[in-house]
Amino acid sequence: MTLADLLVYAMEKYQIAEQFKWDAFPRFSVLSDPETGKWAALLMRQWDEDSGTEIELCDLKCGATILSSISADYIAKPFRMHGVNWAGIRFSEQVKPEVILPLFDRAMKAAHQPGYTIVLDDQPYKSISSVYQETPLPHPGAVPAKKREAMPEMIRKMSRLCDESTGLYFMDQRKQFYMQGMFMKDYEDDQPWKGAVNAYCAYQFLNTKQLRGYFTWRTAVRKGNIRPANDCFAGIYLNELLNLIGADFPQDSLQKMRAFEKGYLKTGCADEWFVKRLHRWMLEFAIIHGIHPEEARLYADPDMLARDGAMAVLRSPEGHTDDEVYSALLLIAKEKLTFSAVMLKSPQEGKALFAKAWKAGCAEMGFGGKNLFEQCFGRMTPFPWRPLANAMYWERRKLDRIKYQLNACRVYVCNNNAWQVCSYETLYFDRERFFGFLHETDRQLRIYLKTGHPLKEKPSEAWGKPFVSAVIAQDRKEKEEAAKPKIVLNLAGLEQIRRDAMKTRDSLLTEEEKQEMNDVEEAPAAVQAEPEPETAPAVPLNDIQVRILRALLAGNPANDIIRENRLLPSVVADSINEAFFEEIGDSVIEENDGGLALVEDYLDDVRRLLGG
């Protein structure tokens, strides 16, 4: 803040012009009350030869008591004025307007006592050379009272609500804002303001015209007509909603904030910073008022939520898919995984193996009774949390113990109005251990998958080697099992194969052979086959099939039986296997070098089911 900022404020709020009273001292000026002519501030400018800059100073009639109540390097004893009514200000970039402007308001309102002395010369820090007596005479810069803008009574009362006479002037500015906002909650005006406003988002920093402009703009906003405005007006309106000024309950405030955001964005006045600040306020407001977490998460920083989600997955990986675990690892590791040779050549296989290695590490307790996740990310830690710290929000409630869980990895706790947030913070991550594990995993996977340039083995990462080795061994075993041939018998197709074979056989027979086949099939069983055994087969077989099986069980070939009955070996084998499948569940006979042979493992089963 500079002297120029103070002069602008004095002119806009009090219609005070800077007065240069002494021709011999052109770098000294005063700010006086327009009606009484009594001084509120003495302004001094001095050129510093050493630094080549101008030093700006001010003696302000705000009371020397501020020296003990306000701790700031730029506030000191008065430089030229004498007495307990004055304090000195050294202007620089560190001077905060929100501190100095209220002190100037106090100087304007304080009672003036004539008869003090000042000393003026070109070097403010040298000895006194002249004495001047202030007199309450009219001066050229004073604005006649009759020409001053009429101030609405409500705004006048609001301005005096927290002045020195009430004893509330130096109360918390948030409480001042709330009291003034509640006083003006239903006020409407019709005097628009089209100029710029370079002030803090509070009523006490606006002059009369700006205040009337704000309330005129707010009147339109409350009627659904959101017009372009400066950030100061928008900030005051949002601070009102945070204090439930103009809203009936917390959900109503959030709804009006959402509507304002949507409308204000359309005006083109809102930038990314404005939206980000608004969402942060909405999230903190939702938490302290106990709004459902599902709604509160709508206003949270997406990056924060994504990190919390990744922490939840990595903390309990056994309940998540390999893709979910890998995505969580990728969010924390970023490009260190993306550009791995394993992921570039075999992305799908790499995802699964990286995820399985992490799961293996988390399933084992290591040093200090901590699994891999706790070694890398620690446990949820409480930190002080100050909701709405940069807003004009005044907490009027006495908050007992409150626990608010935003998600699985972020919990807010309040005890006696003091808030804490428990979460996993990057400040406490053991990144060396985390990336060491990923490096060892990447190193072994490159060797296993024969991809990319081999990585150097590091002794400090040897602790992670067993987890990765076990995963690789299991993956190798699964691949070997999958490579073994599998015989799949499709029983639904056997009957069709048999019918096709019969059609093929019939097409190759002469009419004479077909007649002989019909005679064989129609002949009595006694003529077709050998005498029936004492016990009938336990499976559905005809006599020819029984003869073939008995011949094979006796160690004799069945080629003659097949030939004399004009059958095909493959068809005979399929029909016999189909008959035995319900009992045995597998093929008992197979074609071998143009003939048939029993499967050795099922010889006893075939003999038993034939009744032998």
C-alpha angles and dihedrals in degrees: 000000000000137000088260090062090052091049092051091050092048092050097045097044103031104017089238120157123203112256125209102202102173127058091194090056107044093166094062125080140157140221112217136185106265094225104040101024091225117145124256098172141013113210122205133186123189130179113230110212094194098056097026091230137111118252114217119205136172136191107209126195094224099117129271090249090084088073089074098035099047120052108205131131092223094059116080143139116309115279099212110000124081132216140049093288096072139074131178128237125198108200122221141129089284094061110107118218091210088063101041101040095059088049089055089050088054091049090054093050098041119104112259123225116198123220106060123134134228132190121219131192138132094268111054093196097053130089123294113273106166138022125213129189119217116225125191094236125141114265135199095253095055117109112225111248093234091059096051116109114265110250117215111245093239092055091046091053092045091052091051094043093091103026127123094273091066094049089234100097096106097039120120108298090228091060090047090053092050094049093047092043093052090048090054098035094117099031119125131186140182105210109104121206117217101174130093122275117208099179142109117273097264136096096240092065095057127084123228096270092048092048091051089047091052095050090046090053091045090052089059093045092054088053091054097260104121108188130187112277142157123275091253093063092044091049093051091050092050091046088054091054091048087057092046090249104151093010131088100213139355096271088051090053092051092048091052091047090054091048091048092049091052094048096040091052089056091057090060092234098108119084131188093270092052093051092046092052091047093051091049090053091047092051093049091044091051092051098049090047095047098244113173110278092232089064095038091057089062089073099040123108106271091219091054092050092047091052091048090050091051091050091053092052095045092046093056105020095157090076095053137070123256090252091054093049093048092049089053091050090048093052091056098036097038114176094005088078099030093064097042112129088230092057093044094054104029107018099164095044090042092054092053095047095046089049093047091050090053091048090051091051093050092049092063128069112226137176114352093009092288128131123221095275094053091046090055103035106017122212132308106286128200119236130179111266123195109191118209090001092153094044132082091250120144116196106216097173129088102233118208122198109317130181118194120179112200093179140333093289104034124064128170120208128189126193120175092344092307113119131206132181121214114205146122106277124195089228089075099040116121092223093172091060094043095050090040090060092048091048093052090046091050091047095054095041091054089056093044096047093036093232135136132351112320116254123230115257113239121207090215090063097049091104090072096050098089093055094052094042091054091051092049092049091052092047091050091051092050091051091051091051091049091051094059113103115256124207112214116188113206103201092179089069099047095082092049090049090052093050092048090050092050091051090050091050093048092050090057097049125092121233090257092052091048090053092050089050090052091050091052093049092047096044120105116269091246091062095044101047144025119269114298115259119249092256122044118233116267091224130062102267131147123225095263091052090049091051091050093049093047091050091051092046088053089054094251126127118251096209094110093052091049093047097047090050091046094235133150117240093224093052092048091050093050094049093048093047090050091053092051098040097087091055101036105020095218143065113287098181132038138184113258126181093333093314137074131263133183120241104251095222091062102043094108092045092052092047091050095047091049088058095248 
